[in-house]
Structures are given as C-alpha cells and as structure tokens.
Amino acid sequence: MDQNPPAQKPLKIAMVIDAYDDCKNGAAISTRRFVELLRKEHEVYIISTGDPAPGKVVMPHFYAPIVRKVMKRMNVPLAVPSYRKLRKAIREMDIVHVQFPFLLGFRSVRIASKLKIPVISTFHIQAEHLAMNIGIRSGAFIRLCYKIWMKRIYNPSSVVICPSKFAEDELKQYGLTAKSIIISNGIPPMFKPCSVKRDPSQTNKFIILSVGRYAPEKQQDVILQAIGISKHRNKIQLILAGEGAMKEKLQENGRNLPNRPVFLSLSQEELVKYYNMADLYVHAATVEVECMTVLEAMGCSLPLLIADSPKSATRQFALDDRSIFPCCDAQKLSEKIDYWVDHPAELKEARQLYLDHSQRYRIEYSYEKLIDIYRELGNHSQPGFVRPSARR
C-alpha cells in the first residue's frame, strides 16, 4: 500500500539585505517577490534597515558620505551590523541568504560560518554599478571591489546564485570558486498581457517605454538622442518610468523633442498597464546582471530593443538583430526604432514571439530551483554540520 511521503518541515530562512522597505532597486524588488512566495510555506526573517515589522530584525543605517544624496534619493541606506542582534537572529536559522555585498552581508556570512549554518548569496550588484554612480572610472576600483566581495561574500558561500549566465561568467572571471547556479529573478504572474485603453492624446503616437533608475549606467540620454534624430520623431512619445538623481538633466535634454518625454514613478500594478500600452520597450543600459524590467516587458508581450553591452546580460533576451543595437550608439538605435515604426505587422508578430519566449522565465520555475537549494542545504543545518566545500 502506497504511503504519502512525510511532510517536510518548514525552513527558517534569514534574508539579509541592507535596504528592503519601499526600496525600488532590482535586488530589493526581487527579494520581496521571493519572500512573498517563501512565506506561504516557510518562516522567513528579514534582516535589514527600516521600520520594525513582524519577522524582521532591524539594523541601524547610514549613508556613505560621497554618495549620500544619491542614496537618500533612491532610498538605499546601508546597514550598520550589530553583532549581538545578528548572532541572536542567525543562530536560529536553517539558511542565511545574503543579497547585498556590503558590511551587513560580510558580518552575516562570518557569523553563519562560525555557527555552521549554510550561506547562500545572490549576485545582484556589479562593481560597475558602484563605480558609475560615484563617478569613478577606474578598473583598479572595480577589481578591488570584486576581490573584497570574493573573499567576504561569494567564495565563503555554500552556493552563489547568478541571475544569468553572463553574471556567472563575470564572477568566475574575478575568482569565484564557490558552487554557482543560474536562477533568473523571474516574471511574476501579474506581468501578463491585458487590454489597456490609451489616452486620446496618445492614440496616434508610437509609444516607447523604458523603465529604470535615472542613473548614468541606464543611458536614458542615448534614447533621447536617438528619438531626436529619428525620422518619426514627431510621432514618437517616450515614457521614462523610474526615479533617480539624473531626472532633472534628462528632463532638460528632452525639452527639444516634439513630444516631451513623460517621467513617471509607477507602482508594480501601474507598470503592468504601461507595459501593455506601449509599442516598444527600449533598454539602453550598459551594466546589468539580468534586468527585471526587460523580463516584465516580455511577460506583457512587449517587443524589446536592447543595447549590446559587454557588461550587460540583457542582450540575451534579444530574439534577432532587429531587437539589438550597438551600446551607446544613438544613430544605430534611431535606425532600429525607425525600422519598427515602419513595420507594424512585424511588430505585432514580435509581441507573440516575446510572450512565448517569456514563459521560460516565469518566477514559479525560479522559486522551485531556489527551494531545491534551500532544502538540500537546510536539511543539514544542525549541530556538527560542516558546510559543503567552497569548490565546485
């Protein structure tokens, strides 16, 4: 007689992340999405800055002096790790999952290792992100960041999660020896095609959407330049959704376009509406470990036009040459935009192609892979457990 397998015990998981509450960067959004799924079956504790809440351990915060203004505007503080509070929280966990490679992550990895509790880390942030946002153009600075991160975060981890093959290759290039696995940030169910009625003033416009921080590496200025030299510039309406320190500069640079760009700060629900309203999604960023907004756009059946940058994983989503342009080249981007405006039948066909392609990136698949890792490591989280070798 067949017997049902015994129910698996819920795991206690610590999510370690410097900024969590209302933070709109990709790492925080992705973490919140997975926490929502995990809490249906497991106990998840957030170790972060911000307001007190059930299932949360709150750390003091600070803003780095050089980029204080930018960090405040983006609502991305860094945590001041309290050893006493961290040790008390971590010692009760089955798994410690570190999201940011900063002081809070460093101390959490060290404490978890001493307590023989498995550590998982996710590669969300490239050193190039930091360099560009603080105005540093130095290969030595980037190499130093990765050297520190490898020593303090990634190589001491039991498993390193990389959102893309590109991200995994980047870490290996800088000395990753820990076991790694590719798990996409995934597309939540809410990002799907739906019927949206346009504002009457936009009925005859070709709407281009781009979502992301107003930051140097996002290269929104290249999109503005491309539209400015497009033969269809009178027809194109650009919508830039995001927040960031470069907003005023981008607004100023967009004043000369026939249709002034629209700048919006949108909720996730509002984003679904705009993904479905737009004709084309343009992503010009030079630095990305995956890019969640491109995933979301695909999930809503929106065709893509992506920068081919050597430091970005996003080019992996381009289905053909019509959907990719040389990084930072406004002229080539303009030509690709004009192509799509001139070929509406192909654009309609591309909607279905991208929707079909998006199915392999549904967050449910990513969640299943993540849970498998948690189970494999968490089942050994007990006194006397020795972490798996850092080497693959």
Number of C-alpha atoms within 10 A of each C-alpha: 3 4 5 6 6 6 6 9 10 16 21 19 23 25 23 27 23 31 23 24 15 13 17 19 19 18 20 20 18 20 18 18 16 18 18 11 13 18 15 10 12 14 16 21 22 23 30 26 26 20 11 11 10 7 12 18 20 21 20 14 16 14 16 12 8 10 13 13 13 18 19 15 12 18 18 23 22 22 23 18 23 14 13 8 13 20 17 12 17 23 16 13 22 25 27 28 25 27 25 23 25 19 16 25 25 19 19 27 27 16 18 21 18 11 20 19 28 28 27 24 26 24 23 22 17 20 16 21 17 16 17 15 15 12 11 12 11 11 12 8 15 18 14 13 18 22 14 14 24 21 14 20 28 31 22 26 30 23 26 28 24 24 24 23 16 21 23 19 13 18 22 14 10 16 16 24 18 21 18 24 18 18 21 26 27 26 28 17 12 13 22 20 19 14 8 13 10 15 8 8 7 13 10 11 18 20 19 23 24 23 25 23 23 22 21 19 18 20 20 25 21 20 25 22 18 23 29 21 15 19 15 16 19 14 17 26 23 27 19 23 19 20 20 17 18 15 17 11 11 18 16 10 15 21 12 12 18 14 17 17 21 13 16 13 14 15 11 12 10 10 20 21 20 21 29 22 22 23 24 27 24 24 27 29 24 22 24 25 22 25 24 23 18 25 26 25 31 29 30 28 28 30 29 27 27 26 26 23 19 13 17 22 21 27 23 14 20 18 16 8 10 15 23 25 25 14 19 20 16 22 19 15 28 23 18 20 27 18 14 20 20 12 10 12 10 12 19 15 11 19 21 16 16 22 19 13 16 22 14 14 19 19 21 16 16 19 19 12 15 18 14 11 17 22 17 10 20 22 15 18 20 14 9 10 13 14 17 15 14 17 13 11
